[in-house]
Amino acid sequence: YLEPGVQRRFLVSDPGASFGKTGGTASRSKGVLKDYRKAKFVERVQGDHVDFVMATKLFPLMAVATPSDYGQRKKIVSIGKDIPLADARWIAQQLAQLTPLQIRDAFRAAGYGPDEVEGYAQAVEARIAELKAL
């Protein structure tokens, strides 16, 4: 709840980290439009839950070498799994309220060039449509 006249502001400090492909340290990419465009988004819908693609790999040796990092990565691997369809549909409704101009403005504000702005915006719009279709 917000008091009247109070505004919320959100900041994304590293948008490139979100717009590539998921994976381990050697296989993921950050801020690579072609990877983001071709990366699969929804892994599967099963019953009333959906799994999203999170291609992060866990290596058992990490549990010994860096136990705290392994624990964090284990949580990351499961973050997009077993999401209630109702929740996915809710976020789709929220995201669908963004106008094409707002989506493009977000990428412009992040410093992307015109071709990247358009490419990322189209990819985000496709993912919103994919969520809406669940």
C-alpha positions in Angstrom: 0.0 0.0 0.0 1.3 3.5 -0.9 0.2 6.7 0.7 -1.4 9.2 -1.7 1.2 11.1 -3.7 3.9 8.6 -3.0 5.7 7.1 -6.0 7.6 3.9 -6.4 10.7 3.9 -8.6 12.5 0.8 -9.7 16.1 0.5 -11.0 17.6 -2.2 -13.1 21.4 -1.9 -12.6 22.5 -4.5 -15.1 19.9 -5.2 -17.8 22.5 -7.1 -19.9 22.7 -9.8 -17.3 19.0 -10.7 -18.1 19.1 -10.6 -21.8 21.1 -13.4 -23.2 20.9 -17.1 -22.6 21.0 -19.0 -19.3 23.7 -21.5 -18.5 26.9 -22.1 -16.6 29.8 -19.7 -16.4 31.2 -20.8 -19.8 27.9 -21.2 -21.7 25.7 -18.3 -20.6 25.7 -14.9 -22.4 24.8 -11.5 -21.2 23.3 -8.8 -23.4 23.5 -10.8 -26.6 20.4 -10.2 -28.6 20.7 -13.2 -30.9 21.1 -15.5 -27.9 18.1 -13.9 -26.1 15.9 -14.2 -29.2 16.6 -17.9 -29.7 16.6 -18.9 -26.0 13.7 -21.1 -25.1 11.4 -19.4 -22.4 8.8 -21.9 -21.3 10.1 -25.4 -20.7 6.8 -27.2 -20.1 3.3 -26.8 -18.7 2.2 -29.7 -16.5 -1.2 -29.7 -14.9 -1.6 -26.3 -13.2 2.1 -25.5 -13.0 4.7 -24.2 -15.5 8.4 -24.7 -15.7 10.6 -22.0 -17.2 14.0 -22.7 -18.8 16.9 -22.1 -16.5 19.9 -23.8 -18.1 22.2 -23.3 -15.2 24.3 -26.4 -14.6 25.4 -27.7 -11.2 28.7 -29.4 -10.9 29.1 -31.7 -7.9 32.7 -30.6 -7.4 31.4 -27.1 -6.7 29.8 -28.4 -3.5 33.3 -29.3 -2.2 35.3 -26.4 -3.6 32.8 -23.5 -3.0 29.9 -24.8 -0.8 28.2 -21.4 -0.4 28.3 -20.7 -4.2 26.9 -24.2 -4.8 24.0 -23.6 -2.4 23.1 -20.3 -4.1 23.3 -21.9 -7.6 21.1 -24.8 -6.4 18.4 -22.2 -5.5 18.8 -20.5 -8.8 18.3 -23.7 -10.8 14.9 -24.3 -9.1 13.6 -20.7 -9.2 11.7 -21.1 -12.4 10.3 -24.5 -11.7 6.8 -25.5 -10.5 5.3 -22.0 -10.9 1.5 -22.0 -10.5 -0.2 -21.2 -13.8 -2.3 -18.6 -12.0 0.9 -16.7 -11.0 2.3 -16.9 -14.5 -1.0 -15.6 -15.9 -1.1 -12.8 -13.4 2.3 -11.6 -14.4 1.3 -11.9 -18.0 -1.6 -9.6 -17.3 0.7 -7.1 -15.6 3.3 -7.1 -18.4 0.6 -6.9 -21.1 -0.3 -3.5 -19.8 3.1 -2.1 -21.0 2.8 -0.3 -24.2 5.2 -0.9 -27.1 6.7 2.6 -26.4 7.2 1.8 -22.7 9.1 -1.4 -23.6 11.3 0.4 -26.1 11.9 3.3 -23.8 13.2 0.9 -21.2 15.8 -0.4 -23.6 16.7 3.1 -24.8 17.1 4.2 -21.2 19.5 1.3 -20.7 21.7 2.6 -23.5 20.9 0.2 -26.3 21.1 1.3 -29.9 18.0 1.5 -32.2 18.4 -2.0 -33.7 19.0 -3.6 -30.3 16.0 -1.6 -28.8 13.7 -3.0 -31.5 15.1 -6.5 -31.3 14.9 -6.8 -27.6 11.4 -5.2 -27.5 10.1 -7.7 -30.1 11.6 -10.6 -28.1 10.1 -9.3 -24.8 6.7 -8.8 -26.5 6.9 -12.4 -27.8 7.6 -13.7 -24.3 4.7 -11.7 -22.9 2.4 -13.2 -25.6 3.8 -16.7 -24.7 2.9 -16.1 -21.1 -0.6 -14.8 -22.0 -1.2 -18.0 -24.0 -0.6 -20.3 -21.0 
